[in-house]
Amino acid sequence: MPNSPLSPDELNQIDAYWRACNYLCVGMIYLKQNPLLRRPLDPGDIKRRLLGHWGSDPGQTFIWVHLNRLIKKHDLNVLYISGPGHGAPATLANSYLEGVYSEVYPDRSQDEAGMQKFFKSFSFPGGIGSHCTPETPGSIHEGGELGYSLSHAFGAAFDNPDLLVAAVVGDGEAETGPLATSWHSNKFLNPIRDGAVLPILHLNGYKIANPTILARIPAEELESLFRGYGYSPAVVEGDHPVEMHQMMAATLERCVDQIRTIQSERRRSGNTQLPRWPMIILRSPKGWTAPKKIDGHYIEGFWRAHQVPIADVPGNPAHLKLLQEWMERYRPHELFDQSGRLIPELRELAPRGNRRISANPHANGGLLRRPLRLPNFRDYAVAVDRPGSTEQQNTFILGGLLRDVMRHNMDNFRVFGPDETASNRLTLIYEASKKTWLEQTLPEDADGSELAADGRVMEMLSEHTLEGWMEGYLLTGRHALFNTYEAFAHVIDSMVNQHAKWLEKCTSEVTWRAPISSLNILISSTVWRQDHNGFTHQDPGFIDVVTNKSPAVTRIYLPPDANCLLSVADHCLRSTNYVNVIVADKQPHLQFLGIEDAVRHCAKGIGIWEWASTDQSGEPDVVMASAGDVATIESLAATALLREKFPDLKIRFVNVVDLFTLIPRSEHPHGLRDRDFDSIFTTNKPVIFNFHGYPWLLHKLTYRRTNHDNLHVRGYKERGSINTPLGLAIDNQADRFNLAIDVIERVAGLQTAGAHVKEWLKDQILDHQEYAFTNGIDQPEIRDWKWPGHS
């Protein structure tokens, strides 16, 4: 056979190892006992509920065994990403054969008893799932929701110059939007400082019950597609194992040589011009090596091989016989010794130590994590001589801190954002590092575009790809911050959901996984300042999604000013195993707390602002509470109006920074004790809470709290258009005038005494709306409002 790099002995051994992998994959799906077929199968050996996915497994095990050959030959450092949905059996089988699974889970030992437990635990109550869950050694990729394998792979490769990430993309997965955009990740991979990604498009032709698009387009069109993406595609196609092994061995070695040549030349010359990286199109049958037909229906090479190819095995003697024959075709008696362990000559095919793919430390990134070298955030503090008297752009101040975090950590910290780093006022970061750009540049790009081949700010107009990059970066031991517009953080709802579930498993059950850096998301361009974008850009609901996840791995922060934002950011950058969401608007806002007051306030998460309160000598008549920068300003303005109109009214002003401090301690270990909550919010007085987001979220978080019946929340109620800041607040009844009316209506004794003030407040609303519609701007007394500094 031309171009046949494998000797007959190598070919036989690789094929035998592949058969062993496939045997284990079938065994996981079907068997709960009799793992080595020491006797004929009987119905009691079979799981009563047959669950799992076979279709992509033989193709993935085929890839893995050929990667092992080159790891040993070239001492490669390889991370494997399994993109096909529910393709965990392939990874699990290889982890078991490499001995890693038994090292992590000693009861799944390298013998018949261990294999039996290994088989039984798959897709079985109390066991492991059919996709690459956190329990799977060697994996950083959940493999449940499709579309993120390639972006995770590139995220892992950034700043890992000797790492090769083999990213197997399922052809069903390739139909998703996130995967389609992630092909462009090759344009952000710097061959000098980064590792490499070898995409392997696994075309087996079918999804659950339909053909896949890329498997049915003409071959020339498919290859042209990937050349257009900037890759150099190589094709491995067929169904005959001997021929396929030789083709794969030759193709994979050629691709690895291309990668090593690109890296060697660029690292020697310093040339950062965008290279054309190789990729592989592997076209093999769906459910390769399964029976061709069952009961007259196509199986191998058809969609019926996707999940469980032979159904009703316990109750159908003919199907039980078919399963026995199928498994015996792998010749397990040749592969495993009398004890049930893989024979020595096949064990030799796997790499050793951490070179085993399933033992690669990058797949347990906390082992490699180095804490950030962080400057003292106090050095960036805003001077606050008197609360509410000066303005700053909070996120601009944060940009100074992030700039120096970048300077001190130029090999393990990156900032990600969809073309919004400057829009979100983080422009000081560019003083430390520009935006990554390896494509062609034009002379005019020098005029403020902030592009550089060695840039560490990652911008692409795909939140999916950016989030995937960041997750891959964090899961392999590094640090990051993601910034985006609030309304469009929903684009990554499900990705953040998957990551939070991964973290929860790791913290509560998979204790062998070392802690990784937290996923930090800065949300700016918030709902309350969309003066020209209007209704489409008004949605604070991302934080609602995050509150649905376990409070053991999530946090939501709403810092009211720049110094609180600095303190929160420092805390989040130091933390591990959390999803931290920070909500901070980019527009100029009043500043309230000096840096030490801000540090104490953020440490508590909630606190009384004495300077805005009048209840120091007794019980309050009303509690004015706020969470969020704009919400806090409107609450303070309402408080100032009330203090002016009702000098004897006792007001307690409360601000919330950490939203989860509202959760009862019984539900969240960092929640306030009930008596602490009572002391802040009282037990029987009205609480008017002006909230950044949807008001019902506050009710959800506090529904078991004392005095909940007296909690009245104002927030965004899905009302808005092109408007001024005050106009938008008025539309949602979250403005200073409506808040003051709320107090008059709810405080005993004010309903009658405050009637004239209430009418005046209603007139103010009408007057300010009229002024805005006439002049296109809020009145000066609103734009220039400062806290009056009551004595």
N, C-alpha and C positions, 0 to 999 in steps of 0.2 A: 504494500500500500504506500503510495507516495506521501511524503511529509508525515512519517510515522515515528515520532520521537520515543515512543515507549517500546522497550524490548519485550519479548514474549513474557518473560517473568514479571516485569513491571505491569504489563497489561493484565495478566492473570491476577496479580495481587490487588491492583486497584479495583478491578471488577469484583473481586471477592469482598473487599472492604465495602464497596457500594452495595453489594447484596446484603451484607450484614446490617447496614444502615436501613435498607428498605424492609428487611425482615422485622427489625425493631419497630419501624413505623406502623407496619400492619399489626404487629402484636399489641401495640399501644391501643389501637382502635378497637380490637376485638377481644383480647384475652384478659381474663382475670386470674387464670392459673394454667398449669401445663405449658410454661413459656417456651420450652425447647422441644415440644412435641415428642417427649419421651414415650408417649403412648398416643393412640389415635384420639383425636378431639372428640369430646362428647358435649352435649348441650350445657352441662354444668361448668365447662371451661370458659364459656362465652359470657360476656357482659349482657345483662338483660336489656339495657338501653345502649344501643350502638351510636356513639357520638364521636365526631371528629371529622377531619378533612384530609383526604388522601391525595387529591389531585396534583398539588404542587410538590409534594414531598420527594418523589424520586428525582425530579429535576434539581431540587435544592441539594439533596444528598450528593448528587452527581457533581455539582459545582464544588461542594465542600471538599470532597475527596481529592479533587484536582488542585484546589488551593493548598491542601496539606502537602502535596508533592512539591509545590514551589516554595512553600514556607521552609521545608527542610533543605531544599536545594540551594536557596539564596538567603536563608536566615531572615525571612520576611517577618514583619510585625503587622499582622492582619486582624482587622475587626470585620465581623460579618453582620450585615443588616438583612433581616428577612422581611421583605415587603409583601409577599403574597399573603392574603388573608388566611388566618388560622393554619399557618404552615409550621406550627411549633414542632410537630413530630420530627421533622428533619433536624432542627437544632437540638432537640432533646436527645435524639438517637446519637448524634455525633458527640454531644457532651458526655453521654454515658460511655460510649466506646473509648473516648479519650481519658476516661477515669475521673474527670472533673466532677461529674454529677455525684459519684460515689464519695468523693472527698467532701462535697458540700452537704450531702445527705447520706450519712454512713449506712443507713438501713437499706438504701438502694445499692447494695454491694455488687461487686463484680463476680457474681455467682448466680446459680439458678434461683436461690431464694430472693436475692436482691432484684433480679430481673423480673420475678413474679410481682414483687411489690411495685416495681417501676411501671410495669404494664398496667396493673390494676389501678394505680393512682391517676392515670390519664383520663380526663373527662369523666371523673367518678366523684361522687360526693365526698368532700373533704380532701380532694386531690388537687390536681393542676389542670389549667385550662388548655384549650386547643390552639391558643395563640401564645406568643412569646411574652408571658407575664413576667413581673419582676422576679418570680421564683426561678426563672430560667437562666442558668449560668451562661455567660457569654453574650447576653442580649442587653441592648439599651433601647430596643424598639418594641413597643407594646404589640403591634401587629393586629390590633383589633379593628379600629377604624382605619380605613385605607387612605393612602395619599401622601404619607410623610417619610417614607423610607429614604428617598434620595436627599431630602433636605436634612434629615438627621445625619446621614452619612457625611455630607459636606460640613455640617457643624462640627462633627467629630474630627474631621481632617484639618480644620483651621488651627494653625499654631501647633500642629503635631507633625513636624517635618519628616519623621521616619515611619509614619503610620500609613498603611494602605487599607482603605475601607472598601470592601466588596459589597456593593449595594445591589441586592437582587430585587428587581421591580417586577411585580406580577402584572400580567397583561390586563387583568381586570382593574387592578390598581392604577394602571397607566391611563385609564379613562377618567380619573378624577381631576378636578380643577387644580388642587394643590400639587399633585404630581406633575401636571402639565407645565406649571410655572417653574417647578424646581429643576427642570432640565437646564435652565439658564444659570444654575449655580456654578457651572464650569467657568463662567466669566468673572467669578469672584475668588477663584482659587489661585493663590500666588505660588508658583512652583519653587520659589526660593525659601519661603518661610513656612509653607503649609505642607501637609501630606498630600496624598492622592486619593481620588475616588475612582473606582472602576465600576461603572454601572453595567449590570447584566440584566437586560430585558428578557424575562423568562416568558416566551410565547408558547403556551401550551394550548391555546386556541379557544378556551371556554371560561366563562364565569360559572355561577351556580347553575344556570339553565339556559344560557345564551352564548353565542359566539362572541369573541372579543373583537373590537374594531381593528386594532393593530395587527391581529393575526390574519385578517381577511383582506387587507389592502395589498396591492401588488408589491412584490419584494423590492423592485426598483424605487417605488414611491416611499416605502418604509426606510430604505437606506438613505434616500435623499432627504427625508425628514430629519434624520439625525446628523447628516452632514450639514444641513441648514442650522441645526442647533449648535454646530461647532465641534462635533465629535468626529472621530475616525472609526466608523462601525466595522466590526468583524462579525461574520455569521457562522454559527455552528448549527447544523440542521440535520436531522435524521431520526431514526428510531432503532437502528441496529447498534447494540452496545459496543461491540468491538470497534466499529468505524467511528462511533461517537466519542469513545475514549481517546482515540488517536487524534481526532480533530480538535477536541477540547484541550488536550495536552499541548498541542502545537499552538493553538490560538491563544490560550491563556498565557503561555510563555512569551509569545510575541507581544502581547499587550503589556505584560510586566516589563519586558525589555524596553518597550517604547516609553513607559512611565519613568523607568530608571534613567533612560537616556535624556529625557526632557529635564528631569530634576538635576542630573549631573551637569549638563551643559549650562542650564540657567544659574545654578549655584556657583559655577566656575566663572561665568561671564558677567553675572549680575543683570542679565537681560530679563526684564519682566513682561515682555510682549506676550500677549495671550496665546498660549499654545493650543494645539488641537489634540485633546486627550482622547485615548482610545475608549471604546465601549464594545460590549459583546451583545449580539442578538442570538439568544439560545432558543432554537425552535425544536421542542421535543413533545411527545404525545402527552396529553392530559392523563394523569394516572398511569404513567409509563410502567410497564411490567405487570400490570393487573390483567385479569382475564380479558380476552378480546370481546366476548359476548357472554351475557347471562340471560337465560330465558328468552333468547332471540333479540335482546336489546344490546346495542353497542355500549361498551364500557371503556376500555382503554382507547384514548384518543377522542373521547366524547365527554359531554358535560355530566353524564351519569357517574363519572369517576371522581367528581369534585369532592363529594363528602364520603359516605360509606358505600363502597361499590357493590358489596353483596349484602342485601338486607335480609331480615328475618332468618338469621342463622340458627338461633336456638330452636326455633319451631319448624324448621324446614330441613330434613335430612339431606336433600340434594344440595342445598346451599352450604350446609356444614361440610359436606364432602368437597365442594368447590373451594371453600376456604382452606381446608387441609391441603389440597393439591396446590393451591396458589402459594401457600407458605412453604411447602416442601420444595417448590421450584427454586427457592433461594438457597437450598442445600445447607440448612443450619448445622447439620452434623459435621460439615467441613469447616465451619466458621468458629464454632465454640467448642472448648474442650469438655471433658467429663464434668468438671465443676460448674460449667456454664460461663466460663470466661472466654473472651476473644482469644484466639490462638496467638502465640508469641509472634509469628512472622507477620501477622496482620497488625498487631499492636505496634510493631516497628514503623508502620506507615504514618502514624500520628506524630506530630511534633512533640517536643518535650517541654515540661515546665510551663512558663508563661507564654511560650510560643504556640501552645495549643490554643486554637481559636476560642474555645469556650472558657479558657483561663486567662484570656487577655485582660490585663488590669484596666485598660481603657473602658471595658465593659462594666467595671465596678469603679467608676471614676473617682469616688470619694477617697480611694486608696492613693490616688495621685494628686489630689487637691492640695494646693498651697494657699494658705490664707492671704487675702489681699494685703498689700502694704498701703494702708490708708493714712492720708494726712489728717490732722486734727480739724474736724469739721467746724470747730469754734472759730478757727482762723478766717472763716468766710462769713461770719455773722454780720447781720444788719444791725446798726446801732438804733435802738428804740428808746429815745429819751422820755417820750410820753405815749401811752397806748393810743393807736388810731390817729396819729398825727402826720405820718409820712407814708409814702407809697413806694413799692418796689415790684418788679416782675419776679415773682417767686421762683419760677423755673430758670430764669436767667441767673439768679444767684446760685441755684443748684448746679448750673452748667460750669461754674468756676470750680466747684468741688469735683465734679466728674472729670473735668480737664486734668486735674492733678492726680486723681485716681488712675486715669489712663497713663499719665507720665510715669507713675511709679510701678505700673504693671503692664509693660508693653508686650508681654508674651502670653498673658492669661486673662485679659479683660477686654471685652468688646461692647460696643453700644449698637443696638439694632433698632431700626425704625423705618417705616414706609415713606421715605422722602419728606419727613416731617421734623427732622432734628432741628433745622433752623426755624421752621414754623413754630415749634414748641419752645423756642427761645433758648436752646441749649448750644448756641453757636460758639461759646467759649471752648467747647471740646475741640474745635478745629485748631486751636492753638497747640494742642498736643498731638493730634492725629487727624488726617483728612478722611474723606470717604473712599472706600476701596473701589478702584476703577482700573481694570486691565484692558479694556477695549480702547479703540482709537480715541484720541482727544483732538480738539480743534483749538486754534489760537485763542478764540474768545472764551474757552473754558478757563483760561487763567484769570478771567475777570470775575472772581467770586464763586466759582463752581466748587472749589475745595475738593478737587479730585487728586488721588495719588495711588499708585500701584501698591504701596505699603500702608495704605490707610487702614484704620481699625474701626471706623464707623461704617456699619453695614446698612446700606439703603437700597431698597428695591420695592416697587409698588405692588408687593404681594405680601400681605400680612401672614399668609400661610407659610410661605417659604422662609420668611424672617423668623417666625416662631419656631419652625422646624430647625433652622440653623441654630437658634439659641438653645433649644432643648438638647440637641446633639452636643453642643459646646459645653453645657452644664453637666450633662450626664457623663462626660469624659473628664470631668474634674476641673473645669475652669469657672469663670465668673462673668456675669453680663447684666445689662439693663436694657429693657425694651421700652420704647416710647411710641405712643400712638394717639390719635384722636379718640376721644371718648366714644362717640357714636359708632365708630367702626372697629372698636375692640371686639365687637360681636363676631367679626369675621373669624376670630380664633377661639370662640367659645368652646367648641368641642375639643380643640387641641389642648387648651388649658385644663379642661375637664379630665382628659386622659392623663395628663401629666400629674394632676393632683391625685388621681387614683393610684398612679404608680408610686408617688411619694407616700401615700397612706399605707399601701402594702409594705413598703420598705421600712417605715417607721414602726408599724405594729406587728409585722410577722416575719419579714425577710431580714433578720438581724445581721446576716453576713454581709449585707450591702452597706458600705461605709457612707456616711452623710455627704450629700453633694450641696453645692451652693444653691441658694434659693433662686427661684424664678421671679425676678423683680420687674414689674410692669408699671411704668409711669403713664397715667392717663391724663392728657391735657386737652386743650381746645374743648373745654367742657360745655355741657348743655346750656349753662347760664350766660355764655358769651358767644352767641352765634348771630351777631348783629346783621350779617349779610348772607350767611349760609342758610339760615332759616330752619324750618321744621325737620328737614331730612337729617340735619346734624345735631338734633336734640334727642339724645337717648342716654340716660345714665344707668341703663339696666345691666351693664356688664357686672357691676358689683352684686346684683341680685343673683346672677349665675354663680358667682364665687361663693356666696353664702350658702349655696346648696351643697357645697363640699364640706368635708369634715373640718371642724375648727382646729383639729390637731395639726393640720398642714396648710391652713390658709390664714391670711391676715388682710384687712382692709384699713387703710390709713387715709384720713382726710385732714391733713395739716392746714391750719387756718392762715399761716403766714410763712415767710421765708425761713425764719430761724427754726420753726417747727419742722419744716420740710427738710432742712439740713440734718436735724437730729434723727428724723424718721429714715432718711436715706442712708445715713451712717449705720443705723441699726439693721436695716434690710440688707445692706451689702456685706455685713458681718455674719448674717444668719445662714442657717443650713436647713434643708428639707422643708421649705415653705414655698407657697405661692404668695408673694407679697404684692398687693395692688395699692398703688399710691395715686390718689386723685388730687391734682393740683393744677389750677388754671394758669395760663400763660400771660394773661393780661395784668397790667399794674393793679395792685391791691394794697389796701391799708395794712400796716404792720402793727402788731399788738404786743408781742412778748420779746424781752431781751433774751439773749441766748441761754442764760442759766435758767431763767423762768421757763423757757421753751423746753429745755432738757427735762426739767422736773415734770412739766405738763405732759410731755410725750411718754415719759416713763410710767406715769399713772394711767395714761390713755384717756382719762376723763378728769375734769376738775372744775372747781368754782373760780370764776374770775372776780376776785374781790373788788377790783377797781371799777367794775361795771355793775356791782351789786349794791343793794341798799338794805339788805336784811341782816346786817351784822349784829344788830341788837335784839333779834328775835326771830320767830318763825316767819318765813316768807308768805306773802299773799299769792305769789305766782312764781313759777320757775320758767325762765326764758332759756331754752337750750338750743344749741346749734351744732351742726357737723358739716364742714365744708367751708371754703373760703368766702364765696359769695353769700351763702346762707348765713354765715357769721356776721358779715357786714350788715345785712338787712335786719338781723336780729338785734344787733347793737343799735342800729338806727331807730328801730321800734322802741327799744329800751330807753334811748335818749328822749324820744317823744313822750313816753309815759312818765318818765321822771320829771319832765318839764310840766306836763299837764296835771300830774297827780303826785305832788311832792311827798305825801305821806305813804304812798304805795311801797310796800316792801317787796323788792324784786331780787331774786337770786339768779345770777347769770351763770350758765353752765356751758362748757364747750367740750365736745367729744372729738378726740383725735383717732383713737383705735376703736373702730366700730364694734369689734367683738367684745369690748369690755361691757357691752350691754347684755351679753348672753349670761344667764345664770351660771354660777360656778358649777352646779351639778351637771351642766351640759358642756362646759368648757373650762379647763383648768386655770385659765387666766382671767375668767370672768369675775366681776366684783361679787363679793358676798352680798347676800340679800340685804343685810343690815347696812352695808356701805352704800348700796343703791338707795335705800330708804333715806339715809342721811343726806344724800345729794338731791334726790328728787321728791322728798317728803312723802308722807303716807296718804294725804287726803287733799292736797291742793292742786290746782290746775297746772299742768306742765305744757307749755307751748313750745313745740320742738320744730325748728326750721331745719329741714334736712336737704342735703345736696340732691338726693335721688328721689325715687318713687316713694311716696309716704308710706305705702303699705309694707315696704321692707322693714321699716322701723317697728311697725306693729308685729311683724313676724318674729323679729329678734327679741322683743320685750314682752311677748304675750303672757309669759308666766311671772312677770315682775309685779311686785307690789305697786299699787297705784296705777296700774295700766288703764283702768277705767277713766282716769283723769288725764291720760296722755293724749294730746291732740297734735297730730303731725301735719306740718305743711311741707310741700315738696313739689317736684315736677309731676304734673297731672296730664301729660300728653297734649298740652295746649301751647301752640307757639307758631310764629311765622317770622317774617322779616320785621325786626323790632329793635327798640333800644333795650339796654340791660334792665332798666326799671320796668319798661313796658312788658318784657317777657315775665318778670317776676310778678307783676300785677295780673297778667293772664292766668298765672297758676296760683294766685293768692298766696304767694310766698314773699311778698314785698313788705316793707316796713309799715305801711298804712293798714294793710289787711291783718298783719300780726297784732298791731295795736288794737284794732277792732276786736280781734279774737280775745284779747285779754279783757277788754271792757265787758264783753258778753259773758265771760266765764268766771270772773272774780266777783265774789259776793260783795254787794254794796256799790259796785261800779255800774251795774246795769241801768240804774236810775241816775246816779250822780254823773255818769259819763256820757249821758245821752247827747249833750251838745258837742262834746269832743268827738264822739262817734260820727255825728253829721259832718263836722269839719274834716275828719279823715276821709269820708266818702267824697267830699268836694275835692280834696287833694288828689285823690285817684283820678277823678274826671279831668281836673285841670292839667295834671301831668301827662295824661294820655293825649289830650288835645294839643299840648305844646309839642310833644314828640311827633305827632302826625303832621303838624304844621312846619316844624323846624328840622325834623330828621335827627334830633339829638335830645337827650334829657336836659332838663333845666340845670343851670349852673349850681343851684343848691344841692342837687343830687350828685352831679359829677364831682363837685369839690367838697363833698361832705366829709367832715372829720369828727371823731369822737369829741364831744364838747368839753371833756375834762371836768366833770362835776366835782366840786369840792366835797 
